[in-house]
Each structure stands twice: as C-alpha cells, then as structure tokens.
C-alpha cells in the first residue's frame, strides 16, 4: 500500500509484469488462497470511497493495444462447481442521490476492414432441466418519473443493409416451442401504451413487408392468429380495429386480402365478418364499399359463393335479421347509385344458365303477416323528365323444343270473410297526349292455331254473378272511342264466329237479357244500330235470323220491331225488304203467324196505321210492283 498524504494525489500502487522484446510479456496473476475444507479467499479490486467533494476512483479493466495482432481478451466469470451451482456474475452501477443514475454498457469492438465484433448474452445451459432465463428490463420508475426505455435496434448502414433484428424462441424436440409475447404494461391514467409494428421505409424500391404467421402443425392444425382489441371499460368502447393499405401518390394503393387457405383433404375455412351485439342503440353497421375514382369507373364489388366442381356451388344469402318483439326486420335495398351526367347503373337479378338441367327459379315474394294488410310488391320502371319513361316487361322463358313458359298474374284467394284482390291493367293518364294503349292477345302460330283469349268473371255462391264490362274511352272534345269485336280471319276456310249470348238460367230464374243499343244524345242524333251479314263474292250472303226462344208455360216471348219516336217531326220508318235478284227473282217477304195448336187458333195478323190526334191517320197500301217484261 502507498502511504497517506495531506496534499496532492495519493500515492500510486503499480503491479506490472516484465517487458520482453522477443516473446510475450510477463503475466500478472492475483489469486486468493485456497480453502481445502471450506471456501477459498475472496479477491477484491476496488477504489476507495470519494471524499466530501470528489468521486470515488475509476476502475479500468482493459487489455493493451496491438500493432500487428489481436488485442488481448478480457474474461470475467465464476469458476465451475462439481457439487453446487456456479457463482453469479453481477455487473451493476452504484446508486446515487443526484443526477441520472450511472450507465452500464456492453459494446463489442469496432473494425475498419471487416464486421464489428458480436455482443452475445446467453443464459446458462441446463443439461438436465431448463436453461437459465435472460431478463432485460429497466428498473421501476420513481414517484414522479417513468420507468426506463428498452431499445432493441440494429445500427444504421451507410452503403449496405442494416442489421436484422430477430426475436424468437428456440426449437423444441419433445415439447412446444416457447411463446413470444410483446405487450405494454397497464396504467391508471391517460391512454394505454402503444404497440407499433412497422416495416422499413425505402427511398428506391418497395417498402419492407410485415408478416404475421402462426406456427405450422405438421401433424395437426396450424396455430391461430388472433387480432383483437381489449374489452371496453364501464364507460367506454372497445378499441377500433383498422385493416387498411396506405395511400399512393403515383400508383395503385395496396390490395387488402382476407381469406382462408385451400384444403386438399377437407373443406376450406370459413370467413366470418360480423358486428357484435349490443344492449342499447342501433346495432353496429357492416359496410362493404369499393374504391372511388375521379377519372374512371369506380371499383367493382363482387360477392360470389364458392364453386362446386362436382356438386352444387355455394349459396349467397343476403338477408336482414329477424325483428325483435316490438320492431320490424331490417330493410333490404338493392339499388344502383344516382348519376349526374350519364345513365345510372343497371340492377340485374337472375339465375345462371344450365347446360344439362333447368335454369334456377327467381322468386320475389312478400312475407306473410298476422295483422294489418299484407306487404305490397311493386315493380316500377324509371321516370324520365325529357323522354319516354322506362318499360316494364314480364316475359316467360322460351322453350326452343316445347312450349314456352306461362305468365300468370293473379291475386291470392280471399280469406274466410274477405274478397280476393283486385287486378287492374291500366295505362297511366296523359296531360297533353294520348293515354297509353292496352293490348291483350295471344301470339301468332306458324304450325298450329293461335292461342285463345278468354275474359270471364268467376263463379260465386251468393249475390249476382260478377260483371264483365268492356267500355271505350270518353272524350270531352271529339267522338268517344270505339268498341270492336271481330272474329279471326280464315284465309283458306271460314272466319271465326262471334257469339254474344247470356248464360242459361237456373232452376228458378230467367236467362240474362241481351241489349244491343246505342247511347242517348243530348243535341245530335243517337247512334245507329246495324245488324247485317257481309257480302259474298263466290257464294250466298249469310242469313239473319231473329227469333224468340220456345217455352213451356205462359205466352211465347214477343218479337217487337219499332222505329224511333219524334216530338218535332215524323217518327222513324220501319222497312222490311227482301234481297234483290239481279239475274233472277228477288227474295220473298213472308209475314205470317205460326200454326195453332190442338186446342187454339193460329195467331192474328194486323196491318194498321196508328191513330192521329190532329191530322189524317196513315194509309195502308198493299200492292205488287210493276213489271216491264212480264205481268
């Protein structure tokens, strides 16, 4: 030891091995005494305590520099133990009462021509049980400070790749691989601490990838990847999850793909996206929206079920959930967006074609209910402010080898105390043009007959039968519309018949009356009523027969022909005239009563003019016509 003094630095103690110019210098060995039965002695290297206004002395353990070889190593360790555990090695900075705490630094060597030295920290091997743990942690923060930061980072690089940073657990041959956890500690004020994983930025190529992958199960299932926010507290919401690619200035932004992997001996995994349930307010919304474009078409949105290469493909079900005890089920809206300067998008609902089966059905139906009127089903084409409105077309499927499909428009059967629903086929009203026409007809047939068109009122068991009414349109400035009934033309044989008849009467009623009449007129002539057969160029004209049906009680039904009455001029004439025979005789006119029965007379014939109140009654003339070449 060096003696003490009262001025200047204390005396130095130097222990140094000898120098040599031809071989290694002399070693300096400091060793404690051996304890053959108990512990060996301790070796302590320490500087003395600092004085009232100074620091304690520096301890430097260093090998010397080398001009042409490696500098010397520094080894600090405890010895091996054959019947106990190895001694601990502790490196720590002392505590202080002012300023920042002392640093502890481990740094490998720098090299100007090759890679720098490695710094390795490894826990001790446990040959029979677990190896030792490595714990890197900062100490707890004080009353008004934070705990210290932990930074795991490779250094920067001037001309090559910066170093990789690997965090992982080792492989295991007889157990599971060790877990790797990164998590932020809890706190009692402010927002929770952030966990951020970001790959590297590049100024000359693509940025780095960020990959999260669960462990492979070579014999069983692969590991799950669970990304979730923690539960919300008593007065807050759970955290948001955002999966998004970054924005792009001069190219496409990145894709976002969510899917399950393929399976070679099982079914592929399901993909479920759902909003959680809640107990107040509206349920959480689920929105799928494609990208917007300012210069081209916006992005498409496709929802397709999986292909079944051997059996059926999967179902696509779009439905609202069932309504609660006092609410309605949610609305379904299928609509294209509005358009400022072009056509809005088409909405197409249909089933795909089938090459060895029938096309799938398309069914649009309103659900049943137990109160109020049933839900309405409405088909309406688009309105136009500048041209004709859109068409509504309902067309059955074509049958290229057999019949085409039927189109059935019917209201449902009425309930126990109600009527069946009304069917109304009507064109809309028009303000300054014609109302739209209504055409009901069957199509033409090239190898068969045209289909029939039937309009009939249904039968009933109480009250009068339902009426069938045909009425042409009314006009306030011109002639009203015509009603025309015409049978079909027969280009090679007879044309079709037109039959207007009332149905047979029941057991205690009469058959219905037939009334052929023109309407009344306020300031002009009422309309004519013409009954006749058409002309024939290669045969005779058709006959006209007016007869009253026979009966089994009471007088026979009367047949009456009367011309019109006039209050200001002569009444109308009644003329019965046979047909002209231009080459032979004209037709006969026979007016006669039928033969009387076994106990009665034949009917009377009366030819009489009417009475006159203030003039002559009419003459009765009976005569034959003149003959120029006979009697």
Order of alpha helices (4+ residues) and beta strands (2+ residues): none
